[in-house]
Amino acid sequence: MGGGDFAGYGHSDTRYISGYDQTTTAISVSLTDGSELYTIPFVMLQSLIVRNAGLSFAVNMTKPVAQINLVETATSIASSLSYNHSTGSFYFSSGSYGTNWNNATLSAANSHVAVGVPGHLVHSNNAVENAYIASIYNSNPGWLGGSDKNNEGTWQWYYGSTAAETFSTPLAPATLEFAPDKKYDNWGNNEPNGGANEVYLQMNHPTLPSGAWLDNLPLNSGLTNRYIVEYEGSGALNRLAYSNGVSIKVTSTEAGTAYLVKSGTAVNTVSDITSKADADWNSTNITSAATNTVLAFENFDSAPTGWSDNSHKVLGGSMNGFLGKFDQGWGSAETRKTFNFGSGRAGQVVKIEFDMYEIDSWDGEKFNVLINGNLTSSVNYHNSLSSIIDGGINVGDLSNSSNGGLNGYAEEIHHYSLQATLDSLGEVQIGFGSVLNQDITDESWGIDNLQITTVNSGTSLSLAGLAVGDYSLYTANASGALSLASLQSIAVI
């Protein structure tokens, strides 16, 4: 059953749980007359309200559901990193240290910090991100990762030494100002104005407003500026491999104990865990202050409902049922859905997480996330044959000629973690779009594992002393009821 079948609070009839499958982390719920049978992913438990033919009924479970807070884990391991929940990226600032543009962009591309993926000299893709970058530079001159050194007047974003997306040309912004796929820029008055003598993109100058752009310095100039390294969160949040000298951050829907347990043997009770060798498990207590609530979850194993476009696709493997595929668009919300959690949650900040599936031959097109109709995240993606590394999880060539796709391109999964504030009705609208320009058999995208929760930074769970290997996260409540955290495992390296 898709998450779109969940209703708001209403009349509740008595129903019963007919079975719980520990292996698939799901419960089966049937009506007393046996007329319906639903399977609910275990991550969606705890007082869910389900709609059947206009009649709502409650399902109450006693087992907590745990998750790894991936953002807080990354920023706790690398305290020099910041994360912006509006842009979906990690950032590292050089502080007062400066270098020339070429050194800055190469240093960024070779810097992995704790997120495990290459960075790049910061790109400014929209007004929200531009304002955030400006706040870090604090009116000081700083580099952005753009240049027209390859072709005078054609400004491109750089990934290390590799030029990619064009964001400004001699025709822009005037001619293309109102084009649906127009790229963002924030040139200062009369900028760019240096011609071939100024080829590097800079933010801030004493004669311009804070956050404005200008072109500056001739090719290979040695003048130094501060710089910021950006790491695409959609790639970094896929990296679930950590050394045993760090801690991860975990949250749960209920107070209790979180256990990280080495995979390979059956675990059904807490005693199954505590009887293992010390190097095969660690635990931490989760207090009531560190709990969160799962407000909505959709894994699209069955047909979606409630979206403006309910397209549904099964490619198998890691993409076994998702919202999509979607292809050509203008960057606006090609599919969207409004979630209503009731006016009692008005003004509450929620966390929105999901997996974006990059399918087939992307060559630098943007994927956009819109929250409440506003562009929140805009990321350029490149297919698996590109020299530009997006940081996604390569899951192989799942979309090919046998199922309406293109042979030879491995699909990638990108994980997103964003935040939004519920409006006066307790609602939030989530939309997705792209600027793909080819047929759906050539390049497309999909959405999976969308989850909305209340916000909590989590409790530290140390990996100290753990043996190398794969681990699964479990939680137990005060009564000892044990559950496996759905969809999440990590590797200790």
C-alpha positions in Angstrom: 0.0 0.0 0.0 1.5 3.4 -1.0 1.7 6.2 1.5 -0.9 8.1 -0.5 -3.5 5.8 1.1 -3.0 7.4 4.6 -5.7 9.7 5.8 -5.9 12.2 8.5 -7.4 11.4 11.9 -11.0 10.2 11.7 -13.3 7.5 12.8 -11.3 4.4 14.0 -12.6 0.9 13.8 -11.1 -2.1 15.5 -8.8 -4.1 13.2 -6.1 -6.7 14.0 -2.6 -7.5 12.9 -2.6 -10.8 11.1 1.1 -11.2 10.8 4.5 -9.6 11.1 7.4 -10.6 8.9 10.7 -9.9 10.6 12.6 -10.7 7.4 10.9 -8.1 5.2 10.3 -5.7 8.1 6.6 -5.4 7.3 3.3 -6.2 9.0 0.2 -7.5 7.4 -3.1 -6.0 8.4 -6.5 -7.4 7.5 -10.1 -6.4 8.1 -12.1 -8.5 10.5 -14.2 -9.8 7.7 -11.1 -10.8 5.8 -12.0 -8.6 2.8 -8.8 -6.7 2.5 -5.1 -7.4 3.2 -2.5 -4.7 3.4 1.3 -5.1 3.8 2.8 -2.0 5.5 6.6 -1.4 5.5 7.8 -1.5 9.1 9.3 2.0 8.9 5.8 3.4 8.8 4.6 1.9 12.1 3.2 3.5 15.2 -0.3 4.7 15.2 -0.7 5.0 11.4 -4.1 5.9 10.1 -5.1 4.0 7.0 -8.0 4.6 4.6 -10.1 1.8 3.1 -13.1 2.7 1.0 -13.5 6.0 2.9 -13.3 4.3 6.4 -10.2 5.1 8.5 -8.7 2.7 11.0 -5.7 2.9 13.3 -2.8 0.5 13.5 -0.8 0.7 16.7 2.5 -1.0 17.1 4.7 -1.3 20.2 8.0 -1.7 18.4 10.2 1.4 17.8 11.7 2.3 14.4 15.3 3.5 14.3 17.2 5.5 11.6 20.6 6.8 11.0 20.7 10.6 10.8 23.1 10.8 7.9 23.5 14.6 7.9 24.3 14.8 11.6 26.6 11.8 11.3 28.7 13.5 8.6 28.9 16.9 10.3 29.8 15.3 13.6 32.6 13.4 12.0 33.9 16.4 10.2 33.1 19.4 12.4 34.5 21.8 9.7 31.5 20.9 7.4 28.2 22.7 7.4 25.0 21.4 5.7 22.2 23.5 4.3 18.9 21.8 4.4 17.5 24.2 1.8 20.1 23.4 -0.8 20.9 19.8 0.1 24.7 20.3 0.0 27.6 20.2 2.4 30.0 23.1 2.5 33.6 23.6 3.7 35.0 27.2 4.1 38.6 28.0 3.8 38.0 30.7 6.4 40.5 33.6 6.0 42.9 31.5 4.0 43.1 32.4 0.3 44.6 31.0 -2.9 44.2 31.6 -6.6 41.2 30.3 -8.6 43.0 27.4 -10.2 44.5 26.1 -6.9 41.1 26.5 -5.2 39.2 24.5 -7.8 41.8 21.7 -8.0 42.0 21.5 -4.2 38.2 21.2 -4.0 38.1 18.4 -6.5 40.7 16.5 -4.6 39.1 17.0 -1.2 36.9 14.3 0.2 36.8 15.3 3.9 34.4 12.8 5.6 31.7 12.6 3.0 33.6 10.2 0.7 32.9 12.0 -2.6 34.9 14.7 -4.4 34.0 18.3 -3.9 34.1 21.3 -6.2 34.6 25.0 -5.9 31.1 26.2 -4.8 28.4 26.7 -7.5 25.5 29.0 -6.9 22.4 27.5 -8.5 19.6 29.7 -7.1 18.9 32.7 -5.0 18.7 30.6 -1.8 22.1 29.1 -2.3 23.6 32.5 -3.3 22.4 34.1 -0.1 23.9 31.2 1.9 27.3 31.5 0.2 27.2 35.2 0.7 26.6 34.7 4.4 29.7 32.5 4.7 31.9 35.0 2.8 30.4 37.8 4.9 31.1 40.5 2.3 34.7 39.3 1.8 35.7 38.6 -1.8 35.5 34.9 -2.5 35.8 32.5 -5.5 32.8 30.7 -7.2 33.5 27.7 -9.4 32.8 29.4 -12.7 35.0 30.7 -15.5 34.9 31.7 -19.2 38.6 30.8 -19.8 37.7 28.2 -22.5 35.4 30.5 -24.5 35.2 34.2 -23.9 31.8 35.2 -22.7 30.6 31.6 -22.2 30.6 31.1 -18.4 30.6 27.5 -17.2 30.7 25.7 -13.8 33.8 23.7 -13.2 34.3 20.3 -11.5 38.1 20.4 -10.9 39.7 20.9 -14.3 36.5 19.8 -16.1 34.1 22.4 -17.5 30.5 21.4 -17.7 27.2 23.4 -17.5 27.0 26.8 -19.1 25.1 29.3 -16.9 25.8 32.6 -18.7 26.5 33.6 -22.3 26.6 36.9 -24.3 22.9 36.3 -25.0 22.0 36.0 -21.3 20.5 37.3 -19.2 18.6 39.6 -21.6 17.5 37.2 -24.4 17.0 34.2 -22.2 15.7 35.9 -19.1 12.3 34.4 -19.3 13.2 31.0 -20.7 11.8 28.2 -18.5 15.3 26.5 -18.3 17.3 29.7 -17.8 20.2 29.2 -15.5 20.6 31.3 -12.4 23.1 34.1 -12.3 23.6 37.1 -10.0 25.9 39.5 -12.0 26.5 42.9 -10.4 25.6 46.0 -12.3 27.6 46.2 -15.6 29.1 42.8 -15.0 30.8 40.8 -16.5 32.8 43.6 -18.0 36.4 42.5 -18.2 36.4 40.7 -21.6 39.3 38.3 -22.1 41.3 40.0 -19.4 39.0 38.7 -16.6 38.1 35.1 -16.7 37.3 33.9 -13.1 34.0 34.2 -11.2 34.1 36.1 -7.9 31.5 37.0 -5.4 31.7 40.4 -3.6 33.5 43.6 -4.4 33.5 46.9 -2.5 31.6 48.6 -5.3 28.8 45.9 -5.5 26.1 44.7 -3.2 26.9 41.7 -1.0 26.4 38.4 -3.0 26.8 40.0 -6.4 29.0 38.4 -9.0 31.8 39.8 -11.1 34.5 38.6 -13.5 38.0 39.2 -12.3 41.7 38.5 -13.1 43.4 37.3 -16.2 44.2 33.7 -17.0 46.6 32.1 -14.5 46.6 35.1 -12.2 48.1 34.6 -8.8 45.7 36.8 -6.9 44.2 35.0 -3.9 40.7 34.9 -2.5 38.9 32.9 0.1 37.0 29.9 -1.2 34.3 27.3 -0.4 34.2 23.6 -1.3 30.8 22.2 -2.0 29.9 18.5 -1.7 26.6 17.4 -3.4 24.6 16.0 -0.5 22.7 13.7 -2.9 26.0 11.9 -3.4 27.6 12.2 0.0 24.5 10.9 1.8 24.8 7.6 -0.1 28.2 6.8 1.6 27.4 4.5 4.5 30.9 3.4 5.2 32.7 4.6 8.3 35.9 3.8 10.2 35.6 2.3 13.7 37.0 5.4 15.3 33.9 7.5 14.8 30.3 7.6 15.9 27.0 7.7 14.0 23.9 9.6 15.0 20.7 7.5 15.4 17.1 8.5 16.1 14.1 6.4 16.9 10.3 6.7 17.1 10.4 5.6 20.7 12.8 5.7 23.6 14.8 2.5 24.1 18.1 1.1 23.0 19.7 1.1 19.6 21.9 -1.8 18.6 24.4 -1.9 15.7 24.9 -5.6 14.9 27.2 -7.3 12.4 25.3 -9.0 9.7 25.4 -12.7 8.9 23.5 -14.4 11.6 19.8 -14.3 12.6 18.7 -11.8 15.1 15.3 -12.1 16.7 15.7 -11.0 20.3 17.9 -8.7 22.3 19.7 -11.8 23.8 20.7 -12.8 20.2 22.6 -9.6 20.1 24.2 -9.5 23.5 25.4 -13.0 23.2 27.6 -12.1 20.2 31.3 -11.3 20.5 31.9 -7.7 21.7 33.5 -6.8 18.3 30.2 -7.6 16.5 27.9 -5.1 18.2 27.6 -1.8 20.0 24.6 -0.1 21.6 23.4 3.3 22.9 20.3 4.4 24.9 17.8 6.7 23.1 15.9 9.0 25.5 12.5 10.4 24.8 14.1 13.7 23.9 15.9 12.0 21.0 12.9 10.5 19.4 11.1 11.5 16.2 7.9 10.7 14.5 7.4 9.3 11.0 4.7 11.4 9.5 4.6 9.8 6.0 6.5 7.1 4.1 6.1 5.9 0.5 8.2 3.2 -1.0 6.1 2.8 -4.2 6.2 -0.9 -4.2 2.6 -0.6 -5.4 1.0 2.0 -7.6 1.3 5.6 -6.2 -1.7 7.6 -5.3 -2.3 11.3 -4.8 0.5 12.6 -7.0 -0.2 14.9 -9.9 1.4 12.2 -12.1 1.1 8.7 -10.6 3.4 7.0 -13.1 4.9 3.7 -11.7 7.8 1.7 -12.9 9.6 -1.5 -11.9 13.1 -2.1 -13.2 14.1 -4.8 -10.7 17.1 -4.9 -8.4 17.5 -1.7 -6.3 14.8 0.0 -8.4 12.0 -2.5 -7.7 9.0 -0.2 -7.8 9.2 3.6 -7.8 7.4 6.8 -8.8 8.3 7.4 -12.5 9.8 7.2 -15.0 9.7 10.9 -16.0 11.5 12.6 -18.9 11.5 15.9 -20.7 10.5 19.0 -18.8 11.1 22.7 -18.1 12.3 22.2 -14.5 9.0 22.9 -12.9 7.2 20.2 -10.8 6.4 17.5 -13.3 4.9 15.5 -10.4 3.9 16.9 -7.0 1.8 16.0 -3.9 0.5 17.9 -0.9 0.8 16.1 2.5 -1.6 17.2 5.2 -0.6 16.5 8.8 -3.3 18.6 10.5 -3.3 22.2 11.8 -1.9 21.0 15.1 1.4 20.7 13.4 1.3 24.1 11.8 4.7 25.8 11.7 6.5 22.6 12.6 9.8 22.0 10.8 10.0 18.5 9.1 12.7 16.5 7.5 12.1 15.3 3.9 14.2 12.4 2.6 14.0 10.5 -0.6 16.1 8.6 -3.2 16.3 10.1 -6.7 17.0 7.6 -9.5 19.2 8.9 -12.3 18.3 6.7 -15.3 20.3 6.3 -18.5 22.2 9.0 -20.4 22.1 12.2 -18.3 24.7 14.7 -19.6 24.6 17.6 -17.2 20.9 18.4 -17.0 19.4 19.7 -13.9 17.1 17.8 -11.4 15.0 20.2 -9.3 13.2 19.8 -6.0 10.4 22.3 -5.3 8.9 22.6 -1.8 5.6 24.6 -1.6 6.2 25.6 -5.2 9.6 27.2 -4.5 12.8 25.9 -6.1 14.8 24.4 -3.2 17.5 22.2 -4.7 18.9 22.2 -8.2 21.6 19.7 -9.1 23.3 18.9 -12.5 23.8 15.1 -13.0 26.1 13.3 -15.3 25.8 9.7 -16.5 28.1 6.9 -15.4 30.3 7.3 -18.5 31.1 10.9 -17.6 34.4 12.0 -16.1 32.4 14.1 -13.7 31.6 12.2 -10.5 28.2 12.9 -9.0 28.7 10.6 -6.0 25.6 8.4 -6.6 25.4 4.7 -5.9 26.0 2.8 -9.2 23.4 0.0 -9.3 24.2 -1.3 -12.8 22.4 -1.1 -16.1 18.9 -1.8 -14.9 17.2 0.3 -17.5 17.9 -1.2 -21.0 16.3 -2.1 -24.2 14.5 -5.0 -22.6 12.4 -2.6 -20.5 12.2 0.6 -22.5 15.6 2.1 -21.6 19.0 2.6 -23.1 21.8 0.0 -23.1 25.2 0.8 -21.7 24.5 3.3 -19.0 24.5 2.3 -15.3 21.8 3.8 -13.2 22.6 5.8 -10.0 20.8 6.5 -6.8 21.1 9.9 -5.1 19.8 10.4 -1.5 18.3 13.7 -0.5 17.7 15.2 3.0 15.9 18.5 3.1 13.8 20.4 5.6 10.6 22.4 5.3 8.1 24.3 7.5 4.5 23.1 7.5 2.0 25.9 6.7 -1.0 27.1 8.7 -2.9 23.9 7.8 0.0 21.6 8.6 0.6 21.0 4.9 3.7 20.7 2.7 3.8 20.3 -1.0 6.7 18.3 -2.5 7.4 18.5 -6.3 10.1 17.2 -8.6 11.2 18.2 -12.1 14.1 18.2 -14.6 15.3 19.9 -17.7 15.9 16.7 -19.6 15.7 17.2 -23.4 15.5 13.7 -24.8 13.0 10.9 -25.0 12.1 8.8 -22.0 13.9 5.8 -23.6 17.1 7.8 -23.6 17.2 9.6 -20.2 14.7 9.7 -17.3 14.4 9.8 -13.5 12.3 8.4 -10.7 11.6 8.9 -6.9 11.6 6.2 -4.2 11.6 5.8 -0.4 10.1 9.2 0.4 9.8 9.9 4.1 8.7 12.9 6.1 9.6 13.0 9.8 9.8 15.4 12.7 13.3 16.8 13.2 15.8 15.4 15.7 19.6 15.5 15.6 19.9 12.0 17.2 22.0 10.2 19.7 25.6 9.1 19.2 26.4 5.4 18.7 30.1 4.7 18.8 31.7 2.3 16.3 34.8 1.9 18.5 36.0 -1.6 18.8 33.8 -3.0 16.0 35.3 -5.5 13.5 35.3 -4.7 9.8 32.1 -5.7 8.1 28.5 -4.9 7.3 26.2 -3.9 10.2 22.4 -3.5 10.6 20.6 -1.2 13.0 18.1 -2.5 15.5 16.1 -0.9 18.3 14.4 -2.3 21.4 11.9 -0.5 23.5 11.6 -0.7 27.3 9.7 -4.0 27.0 12.4 -5.5 24.9 10.4 -5.6 21.7 13.0 -5.6 18.9 12.8 -4.2 15.4 15.2 -4.0 12.4 15.6 -0.5 11.0 14.2 -0.6 7.5 16.4 0.3 4.5 19.5 1.1 6.4 22.8 -0.7 7.0 26.4 0.5 7.2 29.8 -0.8 6.6 32.6 -0.5 9.1 36.0 -0.2 7.3 
